[in-house]
């Protein structure tokens, strides 16, 4: 996590990791409530108690995180759509030929 800039880059990396973990945990809270609650209670030690948006009694009191639409990459989205299409076509062909998903193809 250190990188070339030493401590500054390490702190930046840890902050990004914390933000990603907190956002992911918040999004998962409705699916795995007990696991995410445990994770949040451990992560709460790294949140400033004066930050009323992030420092709550429970993860279930947090708002779902917003996203920055400017960070979306249309090229990556197009590639992902093509990949999804290829997977769906492969599954369709397997269904038509009665080939199980567990059977490897040559």
C-alpha positions in Angstrom: 0.0 0.0 0.0 3.0 2.3 0.3 3.9 3.0 -3.3 6.5 5.5 -4.4 5.2 8.5 -2.4 5.6 6.8 1.0 3.3 7.7 3.8 1.2 10.1 1.9 0.3 7.5 -0.8 -0.3 4.9 2.0 -2.8 7.2 3.7 -4.6 8.0 0.4 -4.8 4.3 -0.4 -6.2 3.4 3.0 -8.8 6.2 2.8 -9.9 4.9 -0.6 -10.1 1.4 0.7 -12.1 2.5 3.7 -14.5 4.5 1.4 -15.0 1.5 -0.9 -15.6 -0.9 2.0 -18.0 1.4 3.7 -20.0 2.0 0.4 -20.0 -1.7 -0.4 -21.1 -2.6 3.2 -23.9 -0.1 3.0 -25.2 -1.4 -0.3 -25.0 -5.0 1.0 -26.9 -4.2 4.3 -30.3 -5.1 2.9 -29.0 -8.5 1.7 -26.8 -9.5 4.6 -27.9 -7.4 7.5 -26.1 -9.2 10.4 -22.7 -9.5 8.6 -22.8 -5.9 7.4 -23.8 -4.6 10.8 -20.8 -6.4 12.4 -18.5 -4.9 9.7 -19.9 -1.4 10.2 -19.5 -1.6 14.0 -15.9 -2.4 13.5 -15.4 0.3 10.8 -17.2 2.9 12.9 -14.0 3.3 14.9 -12.5 5.0 11.9 -15.3 7.5 11.4 -15.4 10.9 13.1 -18.2 11.0 15.6 -19.0 14.6 14.5 -19.8 13.3 11.0 -23.6 12.8 11.4 -23.9 11.4 7.9 -21.6 8.4 8.4 -21.5 8.0 12.2 -24.8 6.3 13.1 -25.9 3.7 15.7 -26.4 1.1 12.9 -25.5 0.7 9.2 -29.2 0.5 8.5 -29.5 4.3 9.4 -27.1 5.3 6.6 -28.2 6.6 3.3 -27.4 4.6 0.1 -24.2 6.2 -1.4 -24.5 8.5 -4.4 -22.4 8.0 -7.5 -20.6 10.4 -9.8 -22.0 10.1 -13.3 -18.9 11.8 -14.7 -16.9 8.7 -13.8 -18.9 6.4 -16.0 -16.9 5.3 -19.1 -19.1 4.6 -22.2 -16.3 2.5 -23.8 -16.2 0.1 -20.8 -20.0 0.0 -20.7 -20.1 -0.9 -24.4 -17.5 -3.7 -23.9 -19.4 -5.0 -20.9 -22.7 -5.1 -23.0 -20.9 -7.1 -25.7 -19.5 -9.5 -23.1 -23.0 -10.0 -21.6 -24.4 -10.6 -25.1 -21.8 -13.2 -25.8 -22.6 -15.0 -22.5 -26.3 -14.9 -23.2 -25.8 -16.3 -26.7 -23.6 -19.1 -25.4 -26.3 -20.0 -22.8 -29.0 -19.9 -25.5 -27.0 -22.3 -27.7 -26.3 -24.6 -24.8 -30.1 -24.7 -24.1 -30.9 -25.5 -27.7 -28.4 -28.3 -27.9 -29.2 -29.6 -24.4 -25.6 -29.1 -23.1 -25.3 -28.5 -19.4 -23.6 -25.4 -18.1 -21.2 -27.7 -16.1 -20.0 -29.4 -19.3 -16.9 -27.8 -20.7 -16.8 -26.9 -24.4 -14.0 -27.7 -26.7 
